[in-house]
Amino acid sequence: MLGRGGRWLQRARGAASGPPPPAPHGAQLSFDGAVFRLKSGWELVRGLLVFQLCALPGLVRRAPTLLSVSRRLLGCRLWGSLLRTSFYGQFVAGQTPPEVGVTVQRLHALGLRPLLAVPIEEDVGQDKEGESWYEGNRGAMLGCVGLSAPGGPQPMMQLKVTALMSAGLCEANFSGLSPTENRHLQASLLRLDGVTQRAVEAGVRVLVDAEYTYVNPALTLVTLALMGRWNRTQPWVWNTYQCYLQDCLVRLRADVALAERRGFCFGVKLVRGAYLEQERRLARERGYPDPLHPTWEATNHSYQRCLDLLLELVARDGQRCQLIVASHNEASVSHAVRRMEELGIAKDGGAVCFGQLLGMCDHVSLALGQAGYATYKSIPYGAVADVLPYLVRRAQENQSVLQGTRKERDLLRRELWRRLLRHP
């Protein structure tokens, strides 16, 4: 338990140092796509078409140009309508609160929960003049709190720090700031604290996203400060840890130890990571060592070690340490389910939950939801023109994931054939 002389962390470290014990057969989940019978025919067709297109690297790479040209040729209205019935409709909840509400209700009917995200972020070199852009984003984040609050048990939302604070300032990591930068830092901290306060008052957990390695130290510092302020009795603020980074487990242990010393609760969103190609390119261009694990297998090992550590901590005190297994990897999900059963962690208790992107890995999400596990779908929302740049970036960053949707495509195709042939 937190604050008991380091025992909470010390006991859990053993879980991250060796192979897991044999899995009991009772914890097996089936990802055979049978749950796709819950989808409409149009959802099956759209999903198959979108995944086929997204699996083409050349198409994804040229997407910004293709979208710009098609918008000029078709006109905004027709262009928007086509996208709403294809890519936008596959991955986005909608534009207006009523549209988002329809998506949320559909998820609830499938045994899933919403994890709303405002698709706003900033990279270094895109810094805005003055505070107006960040203040506008503050309003959008508060709106996200309002939409998330009625989202069912243990509502959650995602937040990107660079929507409320300059990415350039984050890269500088708050050292040697000018008077203007200091004023922006203070204004940004007030924005972050204000959004968090509103979320806590509404009963909404805030999952802070990780971004590129050159801004992550500042993001973690801000997130840990918010944890220290708001996570006194339960984890309202959660930090994201990217397991494809070689130092992920070391940093995770250090932050757990800090939470223990300071006596605040700890929430974790555990991901593999989405910026693989960009991080490796930056390492080559800037001449520093590649921060990522060298192989997919090494990344998987890193994810499992971090996962085992966190599950052990949750098993010791699920009120003060909580986790979302944010993964599209069937092996990781199955391992988490097995360890939960072994450690006696309730599937629907809220201490451990699962998360995947809206419109992706539905055979895993639906299987989890139908089995009673707390399962969230990350759902961006907003106008077509505003959300598309975000979707394109995510597609380009997640090429390996999109090219790995072959099984999902096969399952969609199989369900379509079953319906066409009228098999039971």
C-alpha angles and dihedrals in degrees: 000000000000116000098020102120097285096299093123092061097032094056092047096051092077090065091063097049105065145024118291119257119259113292120243115239092232092072095060117128124197117227094180095126096249087130088066085082083080091065126087121244092251092052090053093049094045093047093050093048095046094047092048090054095042090053089066107091094197092054093049092046092053095039097111092054094043092050092048094049094045091050091055093046098044101032125239097279099051091037091053093047093052092049092047089058093046131022098003092046091049098052108019130074095216141271107266130049091252091053091048088048091056091053091048092051091049090053091049090053088056094049094257134122131221124247102189122207131187102217096225124125140141133218129205109283093031095081114147126230114249127348102287097095092049092045090053089052089051088060090049091051092050087051088053089054089054093049093046098049097077091043096112132260116359097358117209139190135190124235133190113207092209089065088066102027133043114266089214089057090050091052089053086052093220096291124134095000124179121234089261092050091048091054090050090049092053092047090048094050090051090051093050093046092047093052090047092049091052090048093050091048089051093046094246122142115224117220109197112209124227117228135177120346093246092062100031097088090059092043091052091047091053092044094050089050089053089048091052090052102041108020097075099121103013137002107272094154120052129191126215122233121197110212095197087074113094093224096047098108092045092051092044091054091047092052092046089052090049091051089051094050094046094042100235130133120256128223123184136193104197116203137160094228139259108216099070101132094040094049093050092047091051091050090053094045096046096039101237128127117279105263093205131087109265097234141031089242091055090051090051090051090050091050093050094048092050091044093051092049093051096044089053090052092048091050090055095048119357092178094063101033122043134169144197114205096215100188141127090198113111093205092054093047092048091048091051091050092050093048091048090056092047093049095043096244111159114241093222101029094104097237092101123027137162132234139193135165119273109263095017134090091005092156087064097040094047093046090052094045094047089050090056101255118142100254128176132196115212104229125185117199138189143090118329095245092047097047100042096075088053092049092049092051091049091049092050092046093046099046092127090053094046093048088050093061092095092112092050091049090050092050092049090049092048093052091049091052091048090056094043091051090042094233116168 
